[in-house]
Amino acid sequence: MAWLALLLLSQLWALAGTSARVRSSCSVPSGEQPWVDNIQVLMEDSVMPSTLPNPSVLIAMNLAGPYNLEAQEDLTNELESSDTADLTTGQVALTIMALNSSCRNPGSKVSDLQREMESWSPPAPREEATAFYSPGLAILALCQKNSEATLPIATIFAKALLANTSPFHVGTGAVATLALTCMYNKTPVGSGDSYRNLFSQVLKRIVENISMRIKDNGIIGNIYSTGLAMQALSVTPVQPAKKWDCEQTMTIVLDEIKQRKFQNPMSIAQILPSLKGKTYLDVPHMTCRGDQGVAPTVPTYPIPVPTSASNITVVYTINNQLRGVDLLFNVTTEVSVNGGSVLLVVLEEAQRKSPVFKFETRMTSWGLMVSSINNIYENANHKTYWQFLSDGTPLSEGVAEYVPFNHEHITANFTQY
Ligand code: B12
């Protein structure tokens, strides 16, 4: 009798994945499609053997339908041979989804991630919301492989999210929505009702928070969280009180693409699925045929690169007031650089003028991140990092992308997250 009940339960779990999903979406007008093709080609061209293999790029190119099949194959092979011991939890999760999207078996990477998540200690209630970003990716990846085995971890994740009191973070909320929507869809009605209630309660809270971050122009959070937020709002089984205008968000995203806001391969990887009407929940349903990828004749849209012959002056302050770090300082300099230069050039110029402005960087999926200034290093265990601000407002781009204006005051502040 017991085995019959078990059999019935597992059948229900198997069926539950196919439950209907609510989906609101909108699409890119056909006349605007070349802009989307342009950034996709830019993203695919970033795949090179010398660079860090980026699983988000592979997911995006597979969801969109790859143009550069050689890049797709190379990236898939590189990710397949990567060793989970060298990767963080979030990177393993993205690698699993990327291999799935290429119809490859992620093999032991799934059990490695499952094991790691079984010993995961959830963030304390006052810890930064971004602490849920990578665990959210992990639950999403595990849910897509075996939702039943993921249930205990997803329950801990959902309860910890409910208990968290720190300010809401759109990108993290979007990833959590994708993860919990996957769990919700795959938990059978009836036997799994208490879990479904928990997931929908948490989803309701997150989706309301995301919808409160929709600006009048349609941007959700900031322009770089909008892609993931669009995915979240288009799959969630619980709708926000305020209806989301997908078309309006699509229009502003296309405008920003035309303004060259999406040149970084990682920013493209996070916006492209939404532009193609796809989400990370589509990853397990990919069909991999060898005949995809007829490259579009990419029109050369003349996107003007803003350059200026004249120099600009940037005021640059480095500040460390964190207790426990020996050296306290607040030093300001003025540097002159070519108009149109990125912030990195300002940092280099300041370093050239004085050793106090010495800095180091490390390579990440988003490009160069500043890891130290004046010999004070970021430290993941202490949750410290160098934050960049313009006249007191945090920048929404990194130093290799942000272009300062004349007389701007940039501060690098050593702080905690
Ligand atoms: C967590 C997080 C952080 C943490 C990372 C450390 C940690 N251990 O958690 C901290 C707080 C340090 C951080 C810092 C910054 N971040 Co941040 N961050 C994120 C977030 C929410 C998740 C990243 C993550 O864990 N990914 C999952 C793992 C598996 O991928 P990963 O590639 O291994 O992750 C690494 C990189 O993402 C890197 N990283 C994180 N942020 C940034 C930003 C830049 C510019 C670079 C180059 C690298 C980088 O740190 C991660 C851990 O090592 C993303 C959101 C998103 N949509 O991606 C924003 C995000 C990537 N960050 C962003 C920004 C703007 C910054 C800052 C420039 C903010 C500032 N004003 O100073 C700084 C970097 C400054 C510097 N020193 O160079 C933007 C980038 C947009 C863009 N076009 O460049 C994002 C997309 C958020 C947003 N929507 O605005 N960030």
Residues whose N, C-alpha, C, O or C-beta is under 5 A from the ligand:
A	BS01	B12	G90 Q91 T130 Y133 G171 N222 Y224 S225 S267 T364 S365 W366 G367 L368 M369 V370 A380 Y385 W386 Q387 F388 P394 L395 S396 E397 G398 Y417
